Amino acid sequence: MTLWTAGSLDEAIGRAEAEVGEYCAALGEVEYSGFAEAFRMDGAPGVGAEVFSLMRESDLPSGAYVGKFYATGVSGPADG
């Protein structure tokens, strides 16, 4: 996750995408997935500031949801 000061969400994503190209080139053998999101913050970040927020509705229990949509490093029935 990176923080960017920008005048719009599109500008912030553009800045992040420019940076990710350089980052991937420096690491070698990694590829940008083409997926970027932006989150508008009010004010400057400080202790406890929310720098990203994602909320979705799902009928899955929380453990199954995390297992299905996020890489947790734990294998189990939710894999695949």
All heavy atoms as a GROMACS GRO file, in nm:
protein
  576
    1MET      N    1   0.085  -0.116   0.000
    1MET     CA    2   0.000   0.000   0.000
    1MET      C    3   0.091   0.123   0.000
    1MET      O    4   0.188   0.129   0.072
    1MET     CB    5  -0.088  -0.001   0.125
    1MET     CG    6  -0.179   0.118   0.130
    1MET     SD    7  -0.285   0.125   0.275
    1MET     CE    8  -0.350  -0.038   0.282
    2THR      N    9   0.056   0.217  -0.084
    2THR     CA   10   0.132   0.342  -0.090
    2THR      C   11   0.037   0.459  -0.071
    2THR      O   12  -0.083   0.448  -0.098
    2THR     CB   13   0.204   0.357  -0.226
    2THR    OG1   14   0.108   0.348  -0.332
    2THR    CG2   15   0.310   0.249  -0.244
    3LEU      N   16   0.089   0.569  -0.022
    3LEU     CA   17   0.010   0.690  -0.004
    3LEU      C   18   0.054   0.794  -0.105
    3LEU      O   19   0.173   0.816  -0.125
    3LEU     CB   20   0.029   0.746   0.138
    3LEU     CG   21  -0.020   0.660   0.252
    3LEU    CD1   22   0.015   0.726   0.386
    3LEU    CD2   23  -0.169   0.638   0.243
    4TRP      N   24  -0.043   0.858  -0.170
    4TRP     CA   25  -0.016   0.958  -0.272
    4TRP      C   26  -0.100   1.081  -0.245
    4TRP      O   27  -0.218   1.071  -0.215
    4TRP     CB   28  -0.050   0.905  -0.412
    4TRP     CG   29   0.028   0.783  -0.445
    4TRP    CD1   30  -0.011   0.653  -0.428
    4TRP    CD2   31   0.160   0.778  -0.495
    4TRP    NE1   32   0.089   0.569  -0.466
    4TRP    CE2   33   0.197   0.643  -0.508
    4TRP    CE3   34   0.252   0.875  -0.531
    4TRP    CZ2   35   0.319   0.602  -0.555
    4TRP    CZ3   36   0.375   0.834  -0.579
    4TRP    CH2   37   0.408   0.699  -0.590
    5THR      N   38  -0.040   1.198  -0.258
    5THR     CA   39  -0.115   1.322  -0.254
    5THR      C   40  -0.152   1.355  -0.397
    5THR      O   41  -0.065   1.362  -0.485
    5THR     CB   42  -0.029   1.436  -0.195
    5THR    OG1   43   0.010   1.398  -0.063
    5THR    CG2   44  -0.107   1.566  -0.189
    6ALA      N   45  -0.282   1.370  -0.423
    6ALA     CA   46  -0.328   1.393  -0.560
    6ALA      C   47  -0.456   1.474  -0.556
    6ALA      O   48  -0.526   1.477  -0.456
    6ALA     CB   49  -0.351   1.259  -0.630
    7GLY      N   50  -0.487   1.536  -0.667
    7GLY     CA   51  -0.607   1.616  -0.678
    7GLY      C   52  -0.732   1.536  -0.708
    7GLY      O   53  -0.843   1.587  -0.695
    8SER      N   54  -0.716   1.409  -0.749
    8SER     CA   55  -0.831   1.324  -0.780
    8SER      C   56  -0.791   1.178  -0.762
    8SER      O   57  -0.672   1.146  -0.756
    8SER     CB   58  -0.876   1.346  -0.926
    8SER     OG   59  -0.780   1.295  -1.015
    9LEU      N   60  -0.891   1.092  -0.758
    9LEU     CA   61  -0.863   0.949  -0.749
    9LEU      C   62  -0.790   0.900  -0.874
    9LEU      O   63  -0.697   0.819  -0.865
    9LEU     CB   64  -0.992   0.870  -0.727
    9LEU     CG   65  -1.063   0.896  -0.594
    9LEU    CD1   66  -1.193   0.816  -0.587
    9LEU    CD2   67  -0.975   0.861  -0.476
   10ASP      N   68  -0.830   0.950  -0.991
   10ASP     CA   69  -0.762   0.910  -1.115
   10ASP      C   70  -0.615   0.950  -1.114
   10ASP      O   71  -0.528   0.874  -1.158
   10ASP     CB   72  -0.831   0.972  -1.237
   10ASP     CG   73  -0.964   0.906  -1.269
   10ASP    OD1   74  -0.988   0.792  -1.225
   10ASP    OD2   75  -1.045   0.970  -1.338
   11GLU      N   76  -0.586   1.069  -1.062
   11GLU     CA   77  -0.446   1.113  -1.054
   11GLU      C   78  -0.368   1.026  -0.957
   11GLU      O   79  -0.253   0.988  -0.985
   11GLU     CB   80  -0.439   1.259  -1.010
   11GLU     CG   81  -0.297   1.312  -1.004
   11GLU     CD   82  -0.289   1.455  -0.951
   11GLU    OE1   83  -0.395   1.521  -0.932
   11GLU    OE2   84  -0.176   1.499  -0.926
   12ALA      N   85  -0.428   0.990  -0.844
   12ALA     CA   86  -0.359   0.905  -0.747
   12ALA      C   87  -0.328   0.768  -0.807
   12ALA      O   88  -0.218   0.716  -0.792
   12ALA     CB   89  -0.445   0.890  -0.621
   13ILE      N   90  -0.425   0.710  -0.878
   13ILE     CA   91  -0.402   0.580  -0.941
   13ILE      C   92  -0.296   0.592  -1.049
   13ILE      O   93  -0.209   0.505  -1.061
   13ILE     CB   94  -0.534   0.522  -0.997
   13ILE    CG1   95  -0.622   0.478  -0.880
   13ILE    CG2   96  -0.508   0.407  -1.093
   13ILE    CD1   97  -0.760   0.432  -0.918
   14GLY      N   98  -0.296   0.699  -1.126
   14GLY     CA   99  -0.192   0.720  -1.227
   14GLY      C  100  -0.054   0.727  -1.166
   14GLY      O  101   0.042   0.668  -1.217
   15ARG      N  102  -0.041   0.797  -1.054
   15ARG     CA  103   0.088   0.805  -0.986
   15ARG      C  104   0.130   0.668  -0.933
   15ARG      O  105   0.246   0.629  -0.943
   15ARG     CB  106   0.081   0.904  -0.871
   15ARG     CG  107   0.072   1.048  -0.917
   15ARG     CD  108   0.068   1.142  -0.800
   15ARG     NE  109   0.060   1.279  -0.849
   15ARG     CZ  110   0.083   1.384  -0.773
   15ARG    NH1  111   0.116   1.369  -0.646
   15ARG    NH2  112   0.075   1.504  -0.823
   16ALA      N  113   0.036   0.595  -0.878
   16ALA     CA  114   0.068   0.462  -0.826
   16ALA      C  115   0.108   0.368  -0.940
   16ALA      O  116   0.204   0.290  -0.925
   16ALA     CB  117  -0.053   0.405  -0.752
   17GLU      N  118   0.040   0.375  -1.052
   17GLU     CA  119   0.073   0.287  -1.164
   17GLU      C  120   0.210   0.321  -1.223
   17GLU      O  121   0.282   0.231  -1.266
   17GLU     CB  122  -0.036   0.293  -1.270
   17GLU     CG  123  -0.162   0.222  -1.224
   17GLU     CD  124  -0.274   0.224  -1.324
   17GLU    OE1  125  -0.287   0.322  -1.402
   17GLU    OE2  126  -0.350   0.126  -1.325
   18ALA      N  127   0.248   0.447  -1.223
   18ALA     CA  128   0.382   0.483  -1.269
   18ALA      C  129   0.487   0.424  -1.174
   18ALA      O  130   0.589   0.370  -1.218
   18ALA     CB  131   0.396   0.635  -1.276
   19GLU      N  132   0.459   0.430  -1.045
   19GLU     CA  133   0.552   0.376  -0.945
   19GLU      C  134   0.561   0.224  -0.954
   19GLU      O  135   0.668   0.167  -0.942
   19GLU     CB  136   0.507   0.418  -0.805
   19GLU     CG  137   0.586   0.358  -0.692
   19GLU     CD  138   0.724   0.419  -0.672
   19GLU    OE1  139   0.750   0.528  -0.729
   19GLU    OE2  140   0.807   0.359  -0.602
   20VAL      N  141   0.447   0.157  -0.976
   20VAL     CA  142   0.449   0.012  -0.978
   20VAL      C  143   0.532  -0.041  -1.095
   20VAL      O  144   0.596  -0.145  -1.084
   20VAL     CB  145   0.306  -0.049  -0.977
   20VAL    CG1  146   0.240  -0.042  -1.112
   20VAL    CG2  147   0.309  -0.193  -0.928
   21GLY      N  148   0.532   0.031  -1.205
   21GLY     CA  149   0.616  -0.010  -1.318
   21GLY      C  150   0.763  -0.010  -1.281
   21GLY      O  151   0.836  -0.106  -1.310
   22GLU      N  152   0.807   0.096  -1.214
   22GLU     CA  153   0.947   0.103  -1.168
   22GLU      C  154   0.975  -0.003  -1.063
   22GLU      O  155   1.081  -0.066  -1.062
   22GLU     CB  156   0.975   0.242  -1.111
   22GLU     CG  157   0.966   0.354  -1.212
   22GLU     CD  158   0.979   0.492  -1.149
   22GLU    OE1  159   1.029   0.501  -1.035
   22GLU    OE2  160   0.938   0.590  -1.213
   23TYR      N  161   0.881  -0.024  -0.972
   23TYR     CA  162   0.897  -0.122  -0.864
   23TYR      C  163   0.912  -0.263  -0.921
   23TYR      O  164   1.002  -0.338  -0.881
   23TYR     CB  165   0.775  -0.112  -0.771
   23TYR     CG  166   0.784  -0.195  -0.647
   23TYR    CD1  167   0.866  -0.159  -0.542
   23TYR    CD2  168   0.706  -0.309  -0.633
   23TYR    CE1  169   0.872  -0.233  -0.426
   23TYR    CE2  170   0.711  -0.384  -0.517
   23TYR     CZ  171   0.793  -0.347  -0.414
   23TYR     OH  172   0.799  -0.422  -0.299
   24CYS      N  173   0.825  -0.301  -1.014
   24CYS     CA  174   0.833  -0.434  -1.075
   24CYS      C  175   0.963  -0.451  -1.152
   24CYS      O  176   1.025  -0.558  -1.146
   24CYS     CB  177   0.714  -0.457  -1.168
   24CYS     SG  178   0.558  -0.481  -1.081
   25ALA      N  179   1.006  -0.348  -1.223
   25ALA     CA  180   1.132  -0.356  -1.297
   25ALA      C  181   1.249  -0.377  -1.203
   25ALA      O  182   1.341  -0.454  -1.232
   25ALA     CB  183   1.151  -0.230  -1.382
   26ALA      N  184   1.247  -0.309  -1.090
   26ALA     CA  185   1.357  -0.321  -0.993
   26ALA      C  186   1.359  -0.460  -0.929
   26ALA      O  187   1.467  -0.514  -0.901
   26ALA     CB  188   1.343  -0.214  -0.884
   27LEU      N  189   1.244  -0.520  -0.906
   27LEU     CA  190   1.239  -0.652  -0.844
   27LEU      C  191   1.268  -0.763  -0.944
   27LEU      O  192   1.320  -0.868  -0.908
   27LEU     CB  193   1.101  -0.677  -0.784
   27LEU     CG  194   1.065  -0.595  -0.661
   27LEU    CD1  195   0.922  -0.624  -0.618
   27LEU    CD2  196   1.160  -0.624  -0.546
   28GLY      N  197   1.235  -0.740  -1.070
   28GLY     CA  198   1.253  -0.842  -1.172
   28GLY      C  199   1.153  -0.956  -1.154
   28GLY      O  200   1.102  -0.979  -1.045
   29GLU      N  201   1.119  -1.023  -1.258
   29GLU     CA  202   1.031  -1.139  -1.259
   29GLU      C  203   0.905  -1.124  -1.174
   29GLU      O  204   0.856  -1.222  -1.117
   29GLU     CB  205   1.108  -1.265  -1.221
   29GLU     CG  206   1.214  -1.300  -1.322
   29GLU     CD  207   1.266  -1.442  -1.308
   29GLU    OE1  208   1.190  -1.531  -1.268
   29GLU    OE2  209   1.384  -1.461  -1.337
   30VAL      N  210   0.853  -1.006  -1.162
   30VAL     CA  211   0.721  -0.983  -1.102
   30VAL      C  212   0.639  -0.905  -1.202
   30VAL      O  213   0.693  -0.838  -1.290
   30VAL     CB  214   0.727  -0.907  -0.966
   30VAL    CG1  215   0.799  -0.990  -0.863
   30VAL    CG2  216   0.792  -0.773  -0.982
   31GLU      N  217   0.510  -0.916  -1.191
   31GLU     CA  218   0.422  -0.855  -1.289
   31GLU      C  219   0.310  -0.780  -1.218
   31GLU      O  220   0.250  -0.831  -1.122
   31GLU     CB  221   0.362  -0.967  -1.376
   31GLU     CG  222   0.266  -0.921  -1.480
   31GLU     CD  223   0.211  -1.040  -1.560
   31GLU    OE1  224   0.283  -1.139  -1.577
   31GLU    OE2  225   0.095  -1.031  -1.603
   32TYR      N  226   0.280  -0.662  -1.263
   32TYR     CA  227   0.168  -0.583  -1.212
   32TYR      C  228   0.039  -0.646  -1.264
   32TYR      O  229   0.024  -0.670  -1.382
   32TYR     CB  230   0.182  -0.438  -1.257
   32TYR     CG  231   0.063  -0.350  -1.228
   32TYR    CD1  232   0.001  -0.350  -1.104
   32TYR    CD2  233   0.014  -0.265  -1.325
   32TYR    CE1  234  -0.107  -0.269  -1.078
   32TYR    CE2  235  -0.094  -0.182  -1.299
   32TYR     CZ  236  -0.155  -0.184  -1.176
   32TYR     OH  237  -0.262  -0.104  -1.150
   33SER      N  238  -0.053  -0.672  -1.175
   33SER     CA  239  -0.179  -0.738  -1.212
   33SER      C  240  -0.272  -0.648  -1.292
   33SER      O  241  -0.368  -0.695  -1.352
   33SER     CB  242  -0.252  -0.785  -1.086
   33SER     OG  243  -0.297  -0.673  -1.011
   34GLY      N  244  -0.247  -0.516  -1.291
   34GLY     CA  245  -0.335  -0.423  -1.358
   34GLY      C  246  -0.450  -0.377  -1.270
   34GLY      O  247  -0.538  -0.306  -1.315
   35PHE      N  248  -0.450  -0.419  -1.144
   35PHE     CA  249  -0.556  -0.382  -1.052
   35PHE      C  250  -0.505  -0.280  -0.951
   35PHE      O  251  -0.406  -0.304  -0.882
   35PHE     CB  252  -0.605  -0.507  -0.976
   35PHE     CG  253  -0.715  -0.477  -0.878
   35PHE    CD1  254  -0.844  -0.454  -0.922
   35PHE    CD2  255  -0.688  -0.472  -0.743
   35PHE    CE1  256  -0.945  -0.427  -0.831
   35PHE    CE2  257  -0.788  -0.445  -0.652
   35PHE     CZ  258  -0.918  -0.423  -0.695
   36ALA      N  259  -0.571  -0.166  -0.945
   36ALA     CA  260  -0.536  -0.062  -0.848
   36ALA      C  261  -0.664  -0.002  -0.793
   36ALA      O  262  -0.764   0.008  -0.864
   36ALA     CB  263  -0.451   0.047  -0.913
   37GLU      N  264  -0.662   0.035  -0.668
   37GLU     CA  265  -0.775   0.101  -0.604
   37GLU      C  266  -0.727   0.227  -0.537
   37GLU      O  267  -0.609   0.238  -0.502
   37GLU     CB  268  -0.838   0.012  -0.497
   37GLU     CG  269  -0.910  -0.109  -0.550
   37GLU     CD  270  -0.977  -0.187  -0.438
   37GLU    OE1  271  -0.909  -0.226  -0.343
   37GLU    OE2  272  -1.098  -0.209  -0.449
   38ALA      N  273  -0.816   0.320  -0.517
   38ALA     CA  274  -0.783   0.443  -0.446
   38ALA      C  275  -0.887   0.466  -0.338
   38ALA      O  276  -1.003   0.426  -0.350
   38ALA     CB  277  -0.780   0.561  -0.542
   39PHE      N  278  -0.845   0.532  -0.233
   39PHE     CA  279  -0.930   0.563  -0.119
   39PHE      C  280  -0.904   0.708  -0.081
   39PHE      O  281  -0.791   0.746  -0.060
   39PHE     CB  282  -0.895   0.469  -0.002
   39PHE     CG  283  -0.966   0.500   0.126
   39PHE    CD1  284  -1.099   0.465   0.145
   39PHE    CD2  285  -0.899   0.560   0.231
   39PHE    CE1  286  -1.163   0.491   0.264
   39PHE    CE2  287  -0.963   0.587   0.351
   39PHE     CZ  288  -1.096   0.552   0.368
   40ARG      N  289  -1.009   0.788  -0.078
   40ARG     CA  290  -0.994   0.930  -0.045
   40ARG      C  291  -0.990   0.948   0.105
   40ARG      O  292  -1.078   0.901   0.177
   40ARG     CB  293  -1.110   1.010  -0.102
   40ARG     CG  294  -1.094   1.159  -0.076
   40ARG     CD  295  -1.208   1.236  -0.142
   40ARG     NE  296  -1.188   1.378  -0.122
   40ARG     CZ  297  -1.241   1.448  -0.022
   40ARG    NH1  298  -1.318   1.388   0.067
   40ARG    NH2  299  -1.218   1.575  -0.011
   41MET      N  300  -0.886   1.015   0.153
   41MET     CA  301  -0.872   1.045   0.295
   41MET      C  302  -0.906   1.191   0.318
   41MET      O  303  -0.876   1.276   0.236
   41MET     CB  304  -0.727   1.025   0.341
   41MET     CG  305  -0.681   0.884   0.345
   41MET     SD  306  -0.511   0.874   0.404
   41MET     CE  307  -0.526   0.948   0.566
   42ASP      N  308  -0.966   1.220   0.430
   42ASP     CA  309  -0.987   1.357   0.472
   42ASP      C  310  -0.877   1.391   0.571
   42ASP      O  311  -0.862   1.324   0.673
   42ASP     CB  312  -1.125   1.375   0.537
   42ASP     CG  313  -1.237   1.359   0.435
   42ASP    OD1  314  -1.220   1.405   0.321
   42ASP    OD2  315  -1.341   1.301   0.470
   43GLY      N  316  -0.797   1.491   0.539
   43GLY     CA  317  -0.688   1.530   0.628
   43GLY      C  318  -0.563   1.448   0.607
   43GLY      O  319  -0.557   1.360   0.523
   44ALA      N  320  -0.462   1.479   0.684
   44ALA     CA  321  -0.333   1.409   0.675
   44ALA      C  322  -0.336   1.283   0.762
   44ALA      O  323  -0.401   1.281   0.866
   44ALA     CB  324  -0.221   1.502   0.722
   45PRO      N  325  -0.264   1.178   0.720
   45PRO     CA  326  -0.261   1.057   0.802
   45PRO      C  327  -0.187   1.083   0.934
   45PRO      O  328  -0.091   1.156   0.939
   45PRO     CB  329  -0.185   0.956   0.716
   45PRO     CG  330  -0.107   1.038   0.619
   45PRO     CD  331  -0.184   1.165   0.600
   46GLY      N  332  -0.235   1.024   1.036
   46GLY     CA  333  -0.174   1.031   1.168
   46GLY      C  334  -0.193   0.898   1.238
   46GLY      O  335  -0.240   0.801   1.179
   47VAL      N  336  -0.163   0.892   1.365
   47VAL     CA  337  -0.176   0.769   1.442
   47VAL      C  338  -0.320   0.719   1.435
   47VAL      O  339  -0.414   0.794   1.460
   47VAL     CB  340  -0.134   0.792   1.589
   47VAL    CG1  341  -0.162   0.668   1.673
   47VAL    CG2  342   0.010   0.830   1.597
   48GLY      N  343  -0.338   0.596   1.393
   48GLY     CA  344  -0.470   0.535   1.385
   48GLY      C  345  -0.553   0.578   1.266
   48GLY      O  346  -0.670   0.541   1.256
   49ALA      N  347  -0.494   0.653   1.173
   49ALA     CA  348  -0.569   0.699   1.056
   49ALA      C  349  -0.606   0.581   0.967
   49ALA      O  350  -0.528   0.489   0.948
   49ALA     CB  351  -0.486   0.799   0.976
   50GLU      N  352  -0.726   0.584   0.915
   50GLU     CA  353  -0.769   0.483   0.820
   50GLU      C  354  -0.714   0.522   0.684
   50GLU      O  355  -0.749   0.625   0.629
   50GLU     CB  356  -0.921   0.476   0.816
   50GLU     CG  357  -0.974   0.371   0.722
   50GLU     CD  358  -1.127   0.364   0.724
   50GLU    OE1  359  -1.192   0.457   0.772
   50GLU    OE2  360  -1.179   0.263   0.675
   51VAL      N  361  -0.624   0.439   0.629
   51VAL     CA  362  -0.565   0.471   0.500
   51VAL      C  363  -0.623   0.385   0.388
   51VAL      O  364  -0.593   0.406   0.273
   51VAL     CB  365  -0.411   0.459   0.502
   51VAL    CG1  366  -0.350   0.560   0.596
   51VAL    CG2  367  -0.367   0.319   0.539
   52PHE      N  368  -0.706   0.291   0.424
   52PHE     CA  369  -0.774   0.210   0.323
   52PHE      C  370  -0.897   0.150   0.388
   52PHE      O  371  -0.896   0.114   0.505
   52PHE     CB  372  -0.684   0.098   0.271
   52PHE     CG  373  -0.751   0.014   0.166
   52PHE    CD1  374  -0.760   0.059   0.035
   52PHE    CD2  375  -0.805  -0.108   0.199
   52PHE    CE1  376  -0.823  -0.017  -0.062
   52PHE    CE2  377  -0.868  -0.186   0.102
   52PHE     CZ  378  -0.877  -0.141  -0.028
   53SER      N  379  -1.003   0.138   0.312
   53SER     CA  380  -1.126   0.080   0.363
   53SER      C  381  -1.193   0.001   0.252
   53SER      O  382  -1.200   0.048   0.139
   53SER     CB  383  -1.219   0.191   0.412
   53SER     OG  384  -1.339   0.135   0.461
   54LEU      N  385  -1.238  -0.119   0.283
   54LEU     CA  386  -1.308  -0.202   0.186
   54LEU      C  387  -1.420  -0.273   0.259
   54LEU      O  388  -1.396  -0.344   0.357
   54LEU     CB  389  -1.212  -0.304   0.123
   54LEU     CG  390  -1.274  -0.406   0.028
   54LEU    CD1  391  -1.333  -0.337  -0.094
   54LEU    CD2  392  -1.170  -0.508  -0.014
   55MET      N  393  -1.541  -0.252   0.214
   55MET     CA  394  -1.656  -0.316   0.276
   55MET      C  395  -1.739  -0.383   0.167
   55MET      O  396  -1.764  -0.323   0.062
   55MET     CB  397  -1.741  -0.213   0.351
   55MET     CG  398  -1.666  -0.150   0.466
   55MET     SD  399  -1.751  -0.009   0.540
   55MET     CE  400  -1.897  -0.085   0.605
   56ARG      N  401  -1.777  -0.508   0.191
   56ARG     CA  402  -1.860  -0.582   0.096
   56ARG      C  403  -1.962  -0.664   0.173
   56ARG      O  404  -1.938  -0.705   0.285
   56ARG     CB  405  -1.775  -0.680   0.015
   56ARG     CG  406  -1.679  -0.615  -0.078
   56ARG     CD  407  -1.609  -0.721  -0.161
   56ARG     NE  408  -1.517  -0.658  -0.252
   56ARG     CZ  409  -1.400  -0.708  -0.284
   56ARG    NH1  410  -1.360  -0.822  -0.233
   56ARG    NH2  411  -1.322  -0.645  -0.368
   57GLU      N  412  -2.074  -0.692   0.109
   57GLU     CA  413  -2.172  -0.782   0.167
   57GLU      C  414  -2.148  -0.921   0.112
   57GLU      O  415  -2.111  -0.938  -0.005
   57GLU     CB  416  -2.313  -0.738   0.130
   57GLU     CG  417  -2.357  -0.612   0.202
   57GLU     CD  418  -2.503  -0.580   0.175
   57GLU    OE1  419  -2.581  -0.672   0.147
   57GLU    OE2  420  -2.536  -0.461   0.184
   58SER      N  421  -2.164  -1.023   0.196
   58SER     CA  422  -2.147  -1.161   0.153
   58SER      C  423  -2.230  -1.251   0.242
   58SER      O  424  -2.246  -1.224   0.361
   58SER     CB  425  -2.000  -1.201   0.161
   58SER     OG  426  -1.986  -1.339   0.129
   59ASP      N  427  -2.280  -1.359   0.185
   59ASP     CA  428  -2.351  -1.459   0.264
   59ASP      C  429  -2.255  -1.559   0.327
   59ASP      O  430  -2.296  -1.643   0.407
   59ASP     CB  431  -2.452  -1.533   0.175
   59ASP     CG  432  -2.567  -1.443   0.132
   59ASP    OD1  433  -2.600  -1.348   0.207
   59ASP    OD2  434  -2.623  -1.466   0.024
   60LEU      N  435  -2.126  -1.552   0.292
   60LEU     CA  436  -2.028  -1.644   0.349
   60LEU      C  437  -1.995  -1.606   0.493
   60LEU      O  438  -1.990  -1.487   0.526
   60LEU     CB  439  -1.898  -1.640   0.267
   60LEU     CG  440  -1.902  -1.691   0.124
   60LEU    CD1  441  -1.770  -1.661   0.054
   60LEU    CD2  442  -1.930  -1.840   0.124
   61PRO      N  443  -1.969  -1.705   0.578
   61PRO     CA  444  -1.916  -1.672   0.711
   61PRO      C  445  -1.780  -1.605   0.694
   61PRO      O  446  -1.711  -1.625   0.593
   61PRO     CB  447  -1.900  -1.809   0.778
   61PRO     CG  448  -1.980  -1.905   0.697
   61PRO     CD  449  -1.988  -1.847   0.558
   62SER      N  450  -1.739  -1.526   0.792
   62SER     CA  451  -1.617  -1.446   0.776
   62SER      C  452  -1.494  -1.529   0.742
   62SER      O  453  -1.415  -1.492   0.655
   62SER     CB  454  -1.591  -1.361   0.900
   62SER     OG  455  -1.576  -1.442   1.014
   63GLY      N  456  -1.474  -1.643   0.807
   63GLY     CA  457  -1.357  -1.727   0.778
   63GLY      C  458  -1.357  -1.779   0.636
   63GLY      O  459  -1.254  -1.782   0.568
   64ALA      N  460  -1.474  -1.822   0.588
   64ALA     CA  461  -1.485  -1.872   0.450
   64ALA      C  462  -1.464  -1.758   0.350
   64ALA      O  463  -1.402  -1.777   0.245
   64ALA     CB  464  -1.622  -1.937   0.428
   65TYR      N  465  -1.514  -1.640   0.383
   65TYR     CA  466  -1.496  -1.524   0.294
   65TYR      C  467  -1.348  -1.491   0.279
   65TYR      O  468  -1.297  -1.476   0.168
   65TYR     CB  469  -1.572  -1.404   0.350
   65TYR     CG  470  -1.556  -1.280   0.266
   65TYR    CD1  471  -1.644  -1.255   0.162
   65TYR    CD2  472  -1.453  -1.190   0.288
   65TYR    CE1  473  -1.629  -1.142   0.082
   65TYR    CE2  474  -1.438  -1.077   0.210
   65TYR     CZ  475  -1.526  -1.053   0.107
   65TYR     OH  476  -1.510  -0.943   0.028
   66VAL      N  477  -1.277  -1.482   0.390
   66VAL     CA  478  -1.134  -1.451   0.386
   66VAL      C  479  -1.060  -1.560   0.310
   66VAL      O  480  -0.974  -1.532   0.226
   66VAL     CB  481  -1.077  -1.433   0.529
   66VAL    CG1  482  -0.925  -1.424   0.526
   66VAL    CG2  483  -1.136  -1.308   0.593
   67GLY      N  484  -1.093  -1.685   0.336
   67GLY     CA  485  -1.027  -1.796   0.267
   67GLY      C  486  -1.050  -1.796   0.118
   67GLY      O  487  -0.963  -1.834   0.040
   68LYS      N  488  -1.168  -1.751   0.075
   68LYS     CA  489  -1.199  -1.750  -0.069
   68LYS      C  490  -1.138  -1.632  -0.143
   68LYS      O  491  -1.090  -1.645  -0.254
   68LYS     CB  492  -1.351  -1.749  -0.089
   68LYS     CG  493  -1.394  -1.750  -0.234
   68LYS     CD  494  -1.543  -1.768  -0.247
   68LYS     CE  495  -1.588  -1.767  -0.391
   68LYS     NZ  496  -1.563  -1.891  -0.462
   69PHE      N  497  -1.136  -1.514  -0.081
   69PHE     CA  498  -1.099  -1.393  -0.154
   69PHE      C  499  -0.962  -1.336  -0.119
   69PHE      O  500  -0.918  -1.242  -0.185
   69PHE     CB  501  -1.206  -1.286  -0.134
   69PHE     CG  502  -1.338  -1.323  -0.195
   69PHE    CD1  503  -1.446  -1.359  -0.115
   69PHE    CD2  504  -1.354  -1.326  -0.332
   69PHE    CE1  505  -1.567  -1.394  -0.171
   69PHE    CE2  506  -1.476  -1.362  -0.390
   69PHE     CZ  507  -1.582  -1.396  -0.309
   70TYR      N  508  -0.896  -1.388  -0.017
   70TYR     CA  509  -0.766  -1.332   0.025
   70TYR      C  510  -0.665  -1.443   0.047
   70TYR      O  511  -0.698  -1.549   0.097
   70TYR     CB  512  -0.781  -1.250   0.154
   70TYR     CG  513  -0.865  -1.127   0.133
   70TYR    CD1  514  -1.002  -1.130   0.155
   70TYR    CD2  515  -0.808  -1.009   0.088
   70TYR    CE1  516  -1.080  -1.016   0.133
   70TYR    CE2  517  -0.886  -0.896   0.066
   70TYR     CZ  518  -1.022  -0.901   0.090
   70TYR     OH  519  -1.098  -0.791   0.066
   71ALA      N  520  -0.540  -1.415   0.011
   71ALA     CA  521  -0.431  -1.508   0.035
   71ALA      C  522  -0.390  -1.496   0.181
   71ALA      O  523  -0.344  -1.392   0.225
   71ALA     CB  524  -0.312  -1.476  -0.056
   72THR      N  525  -0.412  -1.602   0.258
   72THR     CA  526  -0.381  -1.598   0.400
   72THR      C  527  -0.258  -1.679   0.437
   72THR      O  528  -0.210  -1.673   0.549
   72THR     CB  529  -0.500  -1.653   0.482
   72THR    OG1  530  -0.519  -1.790   0.447
   72THR    CG2  531  -0.627  -1.574   0.456
   73GLY      N  532  -0.208  -1.760   0.343
   73GLY     CA  533  -0.095  -1.846   0.372
   73GLY      C  534  -0.139  -1.977   0.441
   73GLY      O  535  -0.058  -2.061   0.473
   74VAL      N  536  -0.268  -1.992   0.463
   74VAL     CA  537  -0.321  -2.112   0.526
   74VAL      C  538  -0.400  -2.188   0.422
   74VAL      O  539  -0.489  -2.132   0.359
   74VAL     CB  540  -0.413  -2.074   0.646
   74VAL    CG1  541  -0.474  -2.199   0.706
   74VAL    CG2  542  -0.338  -1.993   0.749
   75SER      N  543  -0.367  -2.316   0.401
   75SER     CA  544  -0.442  -2.393   0.304
   75SER      C  545  -0.557  -2.464   0.374
   75SER      O  546  -0.553  -2.488   0.494
   75SER     CB  547  -0.352  -2.494   0.234
   75SER     OG  548  -0.296  -2.583   0.328
   76GLY      N  549  -0.659  -2.492   0.300
   76GLY     CA  550  -0.775  -2.558   0.358
   76GLY      C  551  -0.885  -2.571   0.256
   76GLY      O  552  -0.864  -2.549   0.137
   77PRO      N  553  -1.007  -2.601   0.301
   77PRO     CA  554  -1.118  -2.625   0.209
   77PRO      C  555  -1.153  -2.507   0.121
   77PRO      O  556  -1.210  -2.523   0.016
   77PRO     CB  557  -1.236  -2.657   0.302
   77PRO     CG  558  -1.180  -2.673   0.438
   77PRO     CD  559  -1.043  -2.618   0.439
   78ALA      N  560  -1.118  -2.385   0.163
   78ALA     CA  561  -1.152  -2.268   0.083
   78ALA      C  562  -1.062  -2.251  -0.038
   78ALA      O  563  -1.089  -2.171  -0.126
   78ALA     CB  564  -1.146  -2.141   0.169
   79ASP      N  565  -0.950  -2.327  -0.044
   79ASP     CA  566  -0.859  -2.315  -0.158
   79ASP      C  567  -0.927  -2.367  -0.283
   79ASP      O  568  -1.000  -2.464  -0.281
   79ASP     CB  569  -0.730  -2.394  -0.134
   79ASP     CG  570  -0.642  -2.332  -0.028
   79ASP    OD1  571  -0.678  -2.222   0.018
   79ASP    OD2  572  -0.540  -2.391   0.007
   80GLY      N  573  -0.891  -2.302  -0.397
   80GLY     CA  574  -0.939  -2.352  -0.525
   80GLY      C  575  -1.049  -2.278  -0.574
   80GLY      O  576  -1.118  -2.221  -0.620
   0.00000   0.00000   0.00000
